[in-house]
């Protein structure tokens, strides 16, 4: 006797709809719904219904903003370290001292390199 209480000698019946053949569903309501969704997506263009398009654009933008915010929150340690390094770099760059010679070389050399490569 099997673990589920059924006899191993009897064949088990497959449970499922009879209208499925070779993995393809012949459900008409599903096809109609897909067709309706496709037509709605194709009809959604800016010049036909700009307010609806703008509405969906704003909703998608909010969703993407929420996803990015959640990803940044999950990596808050890395974000904190990056912001701390940027803050320290900006403080070091703006204060006067002997370390300014370290910043002047790459700045002027980089600008000269950019100017020469863009003008050739």
C-alpha angles and dihedrals in degrees: 000000000000126000093257093055097253122124115254092216096065118077114242118238120234114241115215145092118303093220094072114100123179093343095304119119118220093194106139096200090059091050091047092050092049091048091049091049091049092051091048092051092048092049092051101095130140099244095052102046110005096170094054091045091050090048092053091044091055092047092051090047091053091048092051091046090052091049092050091047091052091049091050090048091052089052095041093133093057091043091051093051091047093050091046091052091048090050093049091047092051092048091049092047095050100044120086121241147101091296091071090085087067090059098041096060099057092038097055094034091048093050091048091049091049092048093050095046093048094048097051 
